[in-house]
């Protein structure tokens, strides 16, 4: 009963939170914001699993409520800014996929729902990724792709953490190991590409080195027979997220 009351309170908070104006100024910022949408899909999964495990580290209940609100606010802003028909159709699909996920997230987490939620969030991720690519294409510049890749690193940090949390929670899915391996491989390859980019200033290079160090914890934790330490992965995933958010902003700022 107590947990149900808590979730009713969270739902009311989400519905009642005032959404202040959020306006996108240019295409580079649109790529950045659309990229955050990808990240939000995986961060919601991470929070959902943490709450399901009754792990309060990082206040996942509060974070989930905030991210759900931000996802909708950003989606509205992207739809308002966009003028390209193909991108508009892609964003509409994002909106359609989001509605049933939102309904699930308003309910207390259940192991029985976790696998299905992961699959739905993955579909939302793929559709959101399509939208980012279309915004990047609209820029007509190579820099748009660099901003896209950098922004994707934020998502990959949360995807690694989300898959890890599901494993700790005891959600059994033979595909998780391969998904984790693919995600880590893409994160490393993308990091190498960003390091080699001409857009990577000394400040950006320093931040990318910081992300490399944090990523090492994922490599260690993903080894066979490693001890599960969800709080450490939660912390390091947020560290990478924060670092790559700054990096993506620095790339986007070069276009202003």
C-alpha positions as CSV (number, residue, x, y, z in Angstrom):
1,X,0.0,0.0,0.0
2,X,2.8,2.4,0.9
3,X,4.6,1.8,-2.4
4,X,1.3,2.3,-4.3
5,X,0.8,5.7,-2.6
6,X,4.4,6.7,-3.5
7,X,3.8,5.9,-7.1
8,X,0.5,7.7,-7.2
9,X,2.4,10.7,-5.8
10,X,5.0,10.4,-8.5
11,X,2.4,10.2,-11.2
12,X,0.6,13.3,-9.9
13,X,3.9,15.1,-9.7
14,X,4.7,14.3,-13.4
15,X,1.2,15.4,-14.5
16,X,1.3,18.5,-12.4
17,X,4.8,19.8,-13.1
18,X,4.8,23.1,-14.9
19,X,6.5,22.8,-18.3
20,X,8.3,26.0,-19.0
21,X,9.1,27.1,-22.5
22,X,11.8,25.2,-24.3
23,X,12.8,26.5,-27.7
24,X,15.4,25.1,-30.1
25,X,17.4,27.8,-31.9
26,X,19.2,25.9,-34.7
27,X,19.8,22.5,-36.3
28,X,23.0,21.8,-34.3
29,X,21.1,22.3,-31.1
30,X,18.2,20.1,-32.5
31,X,20.7,17.3,-33.1
32,X,22.0,17.7,-29.6
33,X,18.4,17.7,-28.1
34,X,17.2,14.8,-30.3
35,X,20.3,12.9,-29.1
36,X,19.3,13.3,-25.5
37,X,16.0,11.6,-26.4
38,X,17.9,8.5,-27.2
39,X,19.7,8.7,-23.9
40,X,16.4,9.2,-22.0
41,X,15.0,5.9,-23.3
42,X,17.8,4.0,-21.7
43,X,18.1,6.1,-18.5
44,X,14.4,5.4,-17.8
45,X,15.2,1.6,-18.1
46,X,18.1,2.0,-15.7
47,X,15.9,3.9,-13.1
48,X,13.1,1.4,-13.5
49,X,15.4,-1.5,-12.7
50,X,16.9,0.3,-9.7
51,X,13.5,1.1,-8.3
52,X,12.5,-2.6,-8.9
53,X,15.5,-3.7,-6.8
54,X,14.5,-1.2,-4.1
55,X,17.9,0.5,-4.5
56,X,17.6,4.2,-3.7
57,X,21.1,5.2,-4.7
58,X,20.9,8.3,-6.9
59,X,17.2,8.8,-6.2
60,X,16.0,6.8,-9.2
61,X,12.3,7.5,-8.5
62,X,12.8,11.2,-8.6
63,X,15.1,10.9,-11.7
64,X,12.6,8.8,-13.6
65,X,9.9,11.4,-13.0
66,X,12.2,14.2,-14.2
67,X,13.3,12.2,-17.3
68,X,9.7,11.4,-18.3
69,X,8.8,15.0,-18.2
70,X,12.0,16.1,-20.1
71,X,11.3,13.5,-22.8
72,X,7.9,14.9,-23.6
73,X,9.1,18.6,-23.3
74,X,12.0,17.9,-25.7
75,X,9.7,16.0,-28.1
76,X,7.3,18.9,-28.3
77,X,10.2,21.3,-28.9
78,X,11.6,19.2,-31.7
79,X,8.3,18.9,-33.4
80,X,7.7,22.7,-33.1
81,X,11.2,23.5,-34.5
82,X,11.2,21.0,-37.4
83,X,10.1,21.9,-40.9
84,X,11.2,18.8,-42.8
85,X,8.3,16.4,-43.7
86,X,10.4,13.2,-43.4
87,X,11.7,14.2,-39.9
88,X,8.1,15.2,-38.9
89,X,6.9,11.7,-39.7
90,X,9.8,10.1,-37.8
91,X,9.0,12.3,-34.7
92,X,5.3,11.3,-35.0
93,X,6.3,7.6,-34.7
94,X,8.4,8.5,-31.6
95,X,5.3,10.0,-30.1
96,X,3.2,6.9,-30.9
97,X,5.7,4.5,-29.4
98,X,6.1,6.7,-26.3
99,X,2.5,6.6,-25.1
100,X,2.2,2.9,-24.0
101,X,5.7,3.1,-22.4
102,X,4.6,6.1,-20.4
103,X,1.6,4.1,-19.1
104,X,3.9,1.3,-17.9
105,X,6.4,3.7,-16.2
106,X,3.5,5.2,-14.2
107,X,3.0,1.8,-12.5
108,X,5.3,0.2,-9.8
109,X,8.1,-1.8,-11.5
110,X,7.6,-5.5,-11.9
111,X,10.0,-8.2,-13.0
112,X,7.3,-9.6,-15.2
113,X,7.1,-6.3,-17.1
114,X,10.9,-5.6,-17.3
115,X,11.7,-7.6,-20.4
116,X,8.8,-6.2,-22.4
117,X,9.6,-2.7,-21.3
118,X,13.2,-3.1,-22.4
119,X,12.0,-4.2,-25.8
120,X,9.6,-1.3,-26.1
121,X,12.2,1.2,-25.0
122,X,14.6,-0.3,-27.5
123,X,12.1,0.2,-30.3
124,X,11.7,3.8,-29.1
125,X,15.5,4.2,-29.0
126,X,15.7,3.0,-32.7
127,X,13.0,5.4,-33.8
128,X,14.6,8.3,-31.8
129,X,17.9,7.4,-33.4
130,X,16.3,7.7,-36.8
131,X,15.1,11.2,-35.9
132,X,18.6,12.3,-34.8
133,X,20.0,11.1,-38.0
134,X,17.5,13.1,-40.0
135,X,18.2,16.2,-38.1
136,X,22.0,15.6,-38.6
137,X,21.4,15.2,-42.3
138,X,19.5,18.5,-42.4
139,X,22.7,20.3,-41.2
140,X,24.4,19.2,-44.4
141,X,27.7,19.2,-42.6
142,X,30.2,16.6,-41.3
143,X,30.0,18.4,-37.9
144,X,26.4,17.3,-37.6
145,X,27.6,13.7,-37.7
146,X,30.2,14.4,-35.0
147,X,27.6,16.0,-32.8
148,X,25.3,12.9,-33.4
149,X,28.1,10.4,-32.5
150,X,29.0,12.4,-29.3
151,X,25.4,12.6,-28.3
152,X,25.0,8.9,-28.9
153,X,27.7,8.2,-26.3
154,X,25.3,9.6,-23.6
155,X,22.8,7.0,-24.7
156,X,25.3,4.2,-24.8
157,X,26.4,4.9,-21.2
158,X,22.8,4.6,-20.0
159,X,22.2,1.5,-22.2
160,X,25.2,-0.3,-20.7
161,X,24.0,0.6,-17.2
162,X,20.4,-0.4,-18.0
163,X,21.3,-3.8,-19.3
164,X,23.6,-4.3,-16.3
165,X,20.9,-3.4,-13.8
166,X,18.5,-5.9,-15.5
167,X,21.1,-8.6,-15.1
168,X,21.6,-7.7,-11.4
169,X,17.8,-7.7,-10.9
170,X,17.7,-11.3,-12.2
171,X,15.9,-10.7,-15.5
172,X,16.8,-13.6,-17.7
173,X,17.3,-12.9,-21.4
174,X,20.0,-14.7,-23.5
175,X,20.2,-11.6,-25.8
176,X,21.4,-9.3,-23.0
177,X,25.0,-10.5,-23.2
178,X,25.2,-9.9,-26.9
179,X,23.5,-6.5,-26.5
180,X,26.0,-5.5,-23.9
181,X,28.9,-6.6,-26.0
182,X,27.7,-4.7,-29.0
183,X,27.0,-1.6,-27.0
184,X,30.4,-1.6,-25.4
185,X,32.1,-2.1,-28.8
186,X,30.2,0.8,-30.3
187,X,31.0,3.0,-27.4
188,X,34.7,2.3,-27.7
189,X,34.8,2.7,-31.5
190,X,32.9,6.0,-31.3
191,X,35.2,7.3,-28.6
192,X,38.2,6.6,-30.8
193,X,36.5,8.4,-33.7
194,X,35.8,11.5,-31.5
195,X,39.4,11.6,-30.2
196,X,40.6,11.6,-33.9
197,X,38.2,14.3,-35.0
198,X,39.5,17.8,-35.9
199,X,36.6,19.3,-34.0
200,X,38.0,17.9,-30.7
201,X,39.7,20.8,-29.0
202,X,42.2,20.3,-26.2
203,X,39.4,20.8,-23.7
204,X,37.3,18.2,-25.5
205,X,40.2,15.8,-25.6
206,X,40.6,16.2,-21.8
207,X,37.0,15.3,-21.3
208,X,37.1,12.4,-23.7
209,X,40.1,11.0,-21.6
210,X,37.9,11.3,-18.5
211,X,35.2,9.3,-20.3
212,X,37.7,6.6,-21.2
213,X,38.7,6.2,-17.6
214,X,35.0,5.8,-16.4
215,X,34.4,3.3,-19.3
216,X,37.1,1.0,-17.9
217,X,34.8,0.3,-14.9
218,X,32.2,-1.1,-17.3
219,X,34.9,-3.3,-18.9
220,X,35.9,-4.7,-15.5
221,X,32.3,-5.2,-14.3
222,X,31.3,-7.0,-17.5
223,X,33.9,-9.7,-17.1
224,X,32.7,-13.2,-16.2
225,X,32.3,-13.9,-12.5
226,X,32.7,-10.2,-11.5
227,X,30.9,-9.1,-8.4
228,X,27.7,-7.1,-9.0
229,X,28.1,-3.5,-7.8
230,X,25.0,-1.6,-9.2
231,X,25.8,1.6,-7.3
232,X,29.2,1.9,-8.9
233,X,27.8,1.3,-12.4
234,X,25.0,3.8,-11.7
235,X,27.5,6.4,-10.6
236,X,30.0,5.8,-13.5
237,X,27.2,5.8,-16.1
238,X,26.1,9.2,-14.8
239,X,29.7,10.4,-14.9
240,X,30.1,9.4,-18.5
241,X,26.7,11.0,-19.3
242,X,27.6,14.3,-17.7
243,X,31.0,14.3,-19.4
244,X,29.6,13.5,-22.8
245,X,26.8,16.0,-22.4
246,X,29.4,18.8,-21.9
247,X,31.4,17.4,-24.9
248,X,28.3,17.4,-27.1
249,X,27.5,20.9,-26.1
250,X,31.0,22.0,-27.0
251,X,30.8,20.4,-30.4
252,X,27.4,22.1,-31.0
253,X,28.7,25.5,-29.9
254,X,31.3,25.4,-32.7
255,X,28.4,25.8,-35.1
256,X,26.9,29.0,-33.6
